[in-house]
Every structure is written in structure tokens, then in C-alpha cells.
Amino acid sequence: MPTSSRVRALVLSLLATMLAGSVMAGAASAEAGPFWHHRAVGGKGEGEKIEPKAPENFSGSGGVQTFMVEITPSLTIEFASAATQVKGAFFNNEHQGQAKIVIFYQKPEIKINGEKRSECKIAVGQQGQFNDILQLKGHLAWKWNGNKTQLEEAPQREQTWGIAFTQTEPQEQSGRPLLDMRTGSGVFAEIAITGRSCGALGGILPIMGSEVALPSPRGLGEFTKRLTIRTIPSGLLPHEILGNEVEGQGLLQHLWVGGGYQPLILGLTDAGGAASITGQTEIEAAQQEMAVVEK
């Protein structure tokens, strides 16, 4: 079987496994959104919520995607893939709008402090499998300014939606205090570094936390078959959020967790400092056009 066919079969198999667990979550909730809706191409109205048993599949590709990892203030590692392919699905469950995505990285290279190391090899993976494939969970979320009033706003007038990508499901916290998804949400990805020119950097580097994707178009109720999804580095956080002293880099979001909105800090870290993913991916739904709707 040609290499491209094997990769396609593997990606489809991974996606099917991820979605099998999502079907068990049951029908979409009637609580506050945001939700994924779909309708026939060129249709009218708000369409219907995408149920977990009938997800809207998508596929797409992107240009250069880069992991930037700060080991120390004077040492950075850059993992760059010349191109990416993606497959996944959108649906709703009791936590409202969800996504599953599989990313396949092509021709990865490494730079150390901006210098390309041709004899140093790098691969991305998860749970010890370094096949340049990454599986992620996505959650529709609202961009948040850190103020409590935005957590209770209905309908959302000033906030735009995004997709929070994680490896674990954000859980409702008693009293809904600020939940830090930068370090306490599992291993986002693992990077294997091998080769003579890698020096002391050789080994497996875990990237912890979560990431936020900024889609376009972002208007509520704006139906389309095509979405552009962009990831950017996190910025510096405000010093105080909901009475908590918060430092470092991150992005503020909130999402529905069953009994209300849970405020989150999202971002990527490694053992020594901040990490980030930058890139842009173009995706297209397989059948119907989609939109994000608040109810």
C-alpha cells in the first residue's frame, strides 16, 4: 500500500476511535451554548444542532505549523512542519459544541536558537508513539476579558467564539473558580529529539496544557462549509483575575460545563517555560454548511 494510503487509513482509524467514545455522551443539551449547527448548503434559518451520533466530518490542510518551546530564557527549540493535513468532526454533547481532530505533520525539522540542525531529528507524538500524528479534543468557548460579568452575560454581545484544544475534558469546578489549563490538563504532545547534533537536548520533551484556535468567519449564525483556523502564541496575562494572582502567558476563555460557565486560562508550557503553536489550517465540511449558534 502506498505511504499516502497508509497514512490516510491510519488517520481515519484514529478519528473513528475518537468519535466512538463521543457517541456515548448522549444527545445535545438544551442549555446555553455555543453550539454547532448545520443545514443543507444554501439553506435558510438556523438549521439543526449537530448530534453526536451524526457528526459533521471535515478535512483540510495547512502550511507551515511551528511548535516553539522555551527551555530556558536563553535556549529555544523550534519544531516546524512544512505542511499539515487534518481530518475531524464537529458535534454537540452535554458540554455543548465539541470537535475531534487528527493532525498529520509532514517533513518536520528542528531549529535550536534559530539554527537549523540537519543531523538532529525530531518527531511529534503522544503516549510514546512518534508518528508525527496528533489527536486533540476541541471545545467551543467564548473569548473572555477576565471579568465576572462576562461569565453571566446572555446573550453574548461582546464576546467571540473560539475552539479550545485539549487532551482532557475540562471539568466543572465547585463554585467555578478560575481553572488553569496550562499545567493541570495533561500532556498535549510529546516531542522526540534524536541525533548526534542534538547534544544534551536529546530525549523526549513533553508539552503540557492546551491551545486556542481562532476561526474565521467568527460571526454567530454565519453558515459556511469552509473555516480558517489559526493558532497564535499566548500573551501576558493580567496580574489579577477573579481575585487570583496570575502570572505568565495564557489566553482567557470560558465554556459551558453543564451547570454554568467555567472560566479558564489556556496555554502551553514545558518543564522550563512557555510553549506555543503557530499556524493556519483551511478546513471544509464533507456535506453540509455549519455555523456557531448560541442557543
ChimeraX attribute file (.defattr): number of C-alpha atoms within 10 A of each C-alpha:
attribute: neighborCount
match mode: 1-to-1
recipient: residues
	/A:1	6
	/A:2	6
	/A:3	8
	/A:4	9
	/A:5	10
	/A:6	11
	/A:7	15
	/A:8	14
	/A:9	12
	/A:10	13
	/A:11	23
	/A:12	15
	/A:13	11
	/A:14	18
	/A:15	19
	/A:16	14
	/A:17	11
	/A:18	19
	/A:19	20
	/A:20	12
	/A:21	10
	/A:22	18
	/A:23	17
	/A:24	11
	/A:25	14
	/A:26	13
	/A:27	17
	/A:28	18
	/A:29	18
	/A:30	11
	/A:31	16
	/A:32	19
	/A:33	24
	/A:34	25
	/A:35	29
	/A:36	27
	/A:37	26
	/A:38	28
	/A:39	20
	/A:40	13
	/A:41	13
	/A:42	9
	/A:43	12
	/A:44	9
	/A:45	8
	/A:46	17
	/A:47	18
	/A:48	14
	/A:49	25
	/A:50	24
	/A:51	21
	/A:52	24
	/A:53	17
	/A:54	12
	/A:55	22
	/A:56	22
	/A:57	19
	/A:58	21
	/A:59	19
	/A:60	18
	/A:61	16
	/A:62	20
	/A:63	15
	/A:64	16
	/A:65	22
	/A:66	20
	/A:67	20
	/A:68	21
	/A:69	24
	/A:70	19
	/A:71	18
	/A:72	13
	/A:73	9
	/A:74	7
	/A:75	12
	/A:76	17
	/A:77	19
	/A:78	22
	/A:79	21
	/A:80	22
	/A:81	23
	/A:82	14
	/A:83	19
	/A:84	21
	/A:85	20
	/A:86	21
	/A:87	23
	/A:88	27
	/A:89	23
	/A:90	27
	/A:91	28
	/A:92	30
	/A:93	22
	/A:94	17
	/A:95	25
	/A:96	28
	/A:97	29
	/A:98	26
	/A:99	23
	/A:100	23
	/A:101	23
	/A:102	20
	/A:103	19
	/A:104	21
	/A:105	22
	/A:106	18
	/A:107	12
	/A:108	18
	/A:109	19
	/A:110	24
	/A:111	18
	/A:112	17
	/A:113	12
	/A:114	11
	/A:115	10
	/A:116	12
	/A:117	15
	/A:118	12
	/A:119	13
	/A:120	19
	/A:121	18
	/A:122	24
	/A:123	23
	/A:124	25
	/A:125	21
	/A:126	18
	/A:127	9
	/A:128	12
	/A:129	14
	/A:130	17
	/A:131	13
	/A:132	21
	/A:133	23
	/A:134	21
	/A:135	23
	/A:136	20
	/A:137	19
	/A:138	24
	/A:139	26
	/A:140	28
	/A:141	28
	/A:142	25
	/A:143	22
	/A:144	21
	/A:145	17
	/A:146	21
	/A:147	11
	/A:148	12
	/A:149	8
	/A:150	19
	/A:151	20
	/A:152	11
	/A:153	11
	/A:154	10
	/A:155	11
	/A:156	16
	/A:157	8
	/A:158	11
	/A:159	15
	/A:160	16
	/A:161	25
	/A:162	24
	/A:163	24
	/A:164	27
	/A:165	25
	/A:166	26
	/A:167	18
	/A:168	17
	/A:169	14
	/A:170	19
	/A:171	13
	/A:172	18
	/A:173	14
	/A:174	7
	/A:175	8
	/A:176	15
	/A:177	14
	/A:178	19
	/A:179	18
	/A:180	19
	/A:181	22
	/A:182	27
	/A:183	19
	/A:184	12
	/A:185	18
	/A:186	17
	/A:187	21
	/A:188	24
	/A:189	24
	/A:190	21
	/A:191	21
	/A:192	20
	/A:193	20
	/A:194	17
	/A:195	15
	/A:196	11
	/A:197	13
	/A:198	19
	/A:199	11
	/A:200	8
	/A:201	16
	/A:202	16
	/A:203	14
	/A:204	17
	/A:205	17
	/A:206	20
	/A:207	23
	/A:208	25
	/A:209	26
	/A:210	31
	/A:211	28
	/A:212	29
	/A:213	22
	/A:214	18
	/A:215	19
	/A:216	14
	/A:217	14
	/A:218	16
	/A:219	13
	/A:220	15
	/A:221	17
	/A:222	13
	/A:223	27
	/A:224	17
	/A:225	17
	/A:226	18
	/A:227	20
	/A:228	17
	/A:229	19
	/A:230	19
	/A:231	19
	/A:232	15
	/A:233	20
	/A:234	20
	/A:235	12
	/A:236	12
	/A:237	16
	/A:238	15
	/A:239	11
	/A:240	11
	/A:241	18
	/A:242	12
	/A:243	9
	/A:244	10
	/A:245	9
	/A:246	17
	/A:247	12
	/A:248	13
	/A:249	21
	/A:250	27
	/A:251	25
	/A:252	23
	/A:253	26
	/A:254	26
	/A:255	28
	/A:256	25
	/A:257	18
	/A:258	15
	/A:259	12
	/A:260	17
	/A:261	21
	/A:262	23
	/A:263	30
	/A:264	25
	/A:265	24
	/A:266	25
	/A:267	29
	/A:268	29
	/A:269	24
	/A:270	20
	/A:271	15
	/A:272	12
	/A:273	15
	/A:274	24
	/A:275	26
	/A:276	23
	/A:277	23
	/A:278	15
	/A:279	20
	/A:280	21
	/A:281	22
	/A:282	18
	/A:283	20
	/A:284	19
	/A:285	21
	/A:286	13
	/A:287	14
	/A:288	19
	/A:289	21
	/A:290	28
	/A:291	24
	/A:292	23
	/A:293	23
	/A:294	19
	/A:295	16
